[in-house]
């Protein structure tokens, strides 16, 4: 884990593929607020990940990300991170059960949920709609943007909490214990708001 002074810690964004810049920009907004002492790294190497206290796995192409993570031998390093936020493809990689996955596609198996890849259709079926997300004790109405998004079909553990829905469909889950904090979202909060990133960063502060 990275060295910290005065609760300063490092958040890595897995920068192998996907919407890395959008997550970086959202974290920069959080960083610029009072009482948030973080550094941000676009994590591409083992060293980057080892030195990060928390990791964001961005949206992109889940099969491509899976291949690259395996190619660079990063699976175990990522799996052992205590704090992970995964959006869209990141959520797919965090899920234990992936419907429609390729034979060779590996999962981090961090969230005991079943997801279906590209369940909302192709790029042309992308859409945005307002929905409610609960972050800690507070609920917010935010725009949820879906781009070749997966669907959370089932939540298979009572330890995994549903934190957001769109109509009757689950769009976000959270696993929070005394050791780890994982958030998985089918949509892209980084395109609309930094609220999720702020909640994630606050949570890490409370742990360390």
N, C-alpha and C positions, 0 to 999 in steps of 0.2 A: 504494500500500500504506500502511496506517495507520502512524503514528509509534509507536515502541515504546521503552520504557525498561526496562532490566534484563530483557529477554526477555518483556516484557508484550505480548501481541498480542490482536487482536480476532477473535472467531468470530461470524459472522453466521448467523442462521437465516432462510431465505427465508420471509417471513411474509405471503404472499399468500393462502394457503389450506392447509388440512391440519392435522396434529397438531403445531403449533408449540410449544405449552406443554409437551408431553411431552419434546421435545428440549431445551427451555430448562431444565426441571427436571433432566434428566440432566446437562447441562453445569454447572449450579449445584453439583451434587454433586462434579463434578471440580474445579471452581473452589475449593471449600472444602477440598480436600486440600492438604497441604504441597507446595511446589515447583511449583504450577500457577498461574502468574500470567497470567490471561486476563480479558478483558472480553467480555461477551456482548451482542449486539444483535439485536433482531427486525427483520430487514432488509426494508424495504418500498420504498425509493427507490433511485435510482441512487447517491446519495451514501452511503447505508448500505452498499451492495455495494462501491463503490469503496474505502471506508475499512475494509472487512473483509479480514483476511489469509486467512481460510478461510471456507467456506460449507457449510451443511447444507441440503439440499433434502429436505423432509419428505414423509411419505406424505400422500395426499389423493386427489384426482381428477386424473389425468395430463392429460386433455384440458382441464380448467379451468385447471390450472397453465400449460399451454402457451399458452392464449389470453391469460392475464394477463401472462405474461412477454413475449409479443409486444406486447400492448397498451401496456405500460409501457416497451417498447424496452430490455429487459434481457438479451436473448440474448447479445450479444457480451461484455457485462461479466461474465456468469456463465461463459461459455465460456473466458474468459481467466484465471479463478481457478486458482491452482496446487494448491489443496487443497480437495477437495469430497467430502463424504459424502452419498450419496443413499440413501434408504430407500423401498421400495415404489414409489410414483409417482415419487419422486426418481430411483430406479434406471431406470425406464422412460425418463425424460427424458435420462438420461446415455447411453443405449444407441444404437448406430449403426443397428440394425435392429429395428423394432418391428412384430410381427405383429398385425394387427387395428387398426392406427392409423387415425385419420381422415385424409382426403386433405390437409387443411390443417394437420394436427398436425406441429409441428417438433420436431426432436431436437437436443440439444447435441452428439451424436456423439462423446462422450469415451471411451466404453468399446466396444471392438470385440467386441460380443456381440449375439446375437439373443434378444429377449424376446417373450413372448406376454402381452398384457394380460388381466387378470382371469381368468387361467388356472385358478385354484383355485375359481372360482365367485363367487357374489354374497355380500353381507354375511352372509346366514344360514349360509354355509358357512365362516365364519371359524373358526380353530382354533389351538391352541397345542400345541407338542410340543418336547421336549428334543432338541437337536442339538449337534454339535461345531463350534466356530469357532476358527480359527487366526489369532491376532493377533501378527505378528512371529514370535518363536521359541516362543511359548507357545500351547497349546491349552486351550480351556475348554468345559465343557458348560453351555449356557445355554438358557433357554426361548425358542423362536422362535415369534412370534405372527404369523399370516397373516390379513390383512383385505382381501378383494377383491384378493388378491396376484397379481403377475405370476409367470411362470416363466422362468428362464433356460434357453432351448432349446439354444443352442450358444455356446461360447466360440471366437471366430474368430481369435484372435491368441495366440501363445505368450508375449506380454508381459503378458497378463491372467492373473492367478493365481487359482485357485479357493481360497477361504478357508473356506467353510462348505458343508455338505451336510445334507440331511435324508433319511435312507435313501439312495436313489441319485440324488436330485435336487439340483442345484446351487442353493444359496440365497444365496451371497455370493461376490463377486469383488473383486480389488484390482489396480490398476495403479500401480506405484511405480517411478519413474525418478529420475534426479538433478535433474529439474526439476519434476515433478508427483507428487501422491499422490491417487488417486481410490479410493474405496471405494463399492461398490454392493451393497445387500442387498435381497432380496425381502420380508423380514420387518421387524418393528418392534422393534429392540433397546431403543429408548427406553422401551418399556412395562415392561421387565423388569429392565434392568441399565444401568449406566453404563460397562461395560467397553469397549465399542466407542468411545465418546466419549473415554474416557481414552487409549486407544491412538491415536486420531486426533490428540488434542491433543499427546501425547508426540512423535508423528511430526513435527508442525509445529515443535516446539521443536528437534528435531534438524536441521531444514532451516535455521532462521533464528536 
